[in-house]
Amino acid sequence: MQISSKLFNQQSIRNFEKLNEGIQTTQEKISTGQNILSASDDPVAAVNLSVAKEQRDLLSRFQANSESAKSRLDLADEIFDQSIVTLTRITELTIQAGNGTGDTTPILQEIDALKEVMIEMANTRDSQGQALFSGFRTNSVPFEIQVDGSVAYKGDRGQHSVQLSESMKVKTSIDGGSAFMRIKTADGTHGLFDIIDNSFNSVQTSNNYKRQASANAHAEVTFTLPPNPQKWTFNLKGSQGVTSISAELANGKLDDTLIPVINALTDKTGITASLNTTTGAVVLKDGFNGEIVMSDVEIDGIEFGRGDVQYFAELNSYDGSGEIVGAARRLTDSDQLVSSATNYLKNALDHLSDQRAFIGAQQNKVTQQESVLQERQFIVSDKISDLGDADLASLVTRLQTMLVNRDASHAAFAKIGQQSLFDFLR
């Protein structure tokens, strides 16, 4: 008679199923390399693993932001670098024109071309096609040339920023208004393109104004002056020598100011002065019929040049019969001409350098934070590995043990299942 126990069979089947489940789970862990296949494997470890993976994903987003910020900042840095190079060239050209090297037409052409280059750089777009210096109006053209040739800013004051950590943001742009349109100078705030225009105008008008003018024995000087007193200083040379003339000049008051000063120094120059009451001009005569030379005009309060020079002196030369000889020569303070334009340009260069320094500071923040993010990612990756990665050597050993146990159990079950009562009675 065969011995069969329903209870024994059921228990054996349950053990076989449990053993097979264990084998299957172990095989799956080996194939996936994951130690936790479901939360039930280790609830506490599963929760910690989930938190670690969320942290990893967050760090990945920060890393992506870091790369995006670095790209925009590198582009902005390059624009400011090239802008400084371009503006430096405009400064060189302006100084060259001031040295009186001859025809200024090529200089004017190059300055005009460089202005166009500056506008193009200010309208630069990033890899996503967004205007770099338009604030939040990234789809617009930030700088537009107006009908009168001036340049207007069409963007806003917005500054882009990205999150590099739970508590750190970095700015990835400078609005065009701050970058190019608010340059501080001694006489207020000016736009970069206005400063370039001023340089162009100063070079263009430099040929019309001289540092000195001369006449033979007889000259008349007409002054274009403001209504309020303005200190003028210039050199006056005659047959007896040269001296510096200094006086507070105002429109219509030369007879009370300039003329007495010149006459008080006649012994040093040989020149006497009087007023032409018809024209308002100052009449200069050398008592020994020597050459009269007026030069090196300085005007207090004129610190920056204009395309249309406001205040100047115009000298006419007369012959012995009282007729004008040649064309009138205009003199003005060099500060109103090329040298003043270089002051504007220096202010602009300093401003662009400051903007680049700001960009550099943001670049440093990104670089430093990249190192921090990398270190944090290493730590989180190690934690995920510790929690979730399977110990393959241990799992293989366990699988082999479970397979041996399963085979042994099968063999034992088969043997016991075929035994009879007489086998137990022996």
ABEGO torsion letter per residue (X at the ends): XBBBBAAAAAAAAAAAAAAAAAAAAAAAAAAAGBABABAAABAAAAAAAAAAAAAAAAAAAAAAAAAAAAAAAAAAAAAAAAAAAAAAAAAAAAAAAAAGAEBAAAAAAAAAAAAAAAAAAAABBBAAGBBAAAEABAABBABBBBAAGBBBBABBABBBBBBABAABBBBABBBAAAAAABBBBAAEBBBAAAAAAAAAAAAAAAAABBABBBBBGBBBBBBBBBABBBBBBBBBBBAAEBBBBBBBBBBGAAAAAAAAAAAAAAAAAGBBBBBBAAAGBBBBBBAAGBBBBBBGBBBBGBABBBABBABBBBBBBBBAAGBBBEBBBBBBBAAABAAAAAAAAAAAAAAAAAAAAAAAAAAAAAAAAAAAAAAAAAAAAAAAAAAABBBAAAAAAAAAAAAAAAAAAAAAAAAAAABBAAAAAX
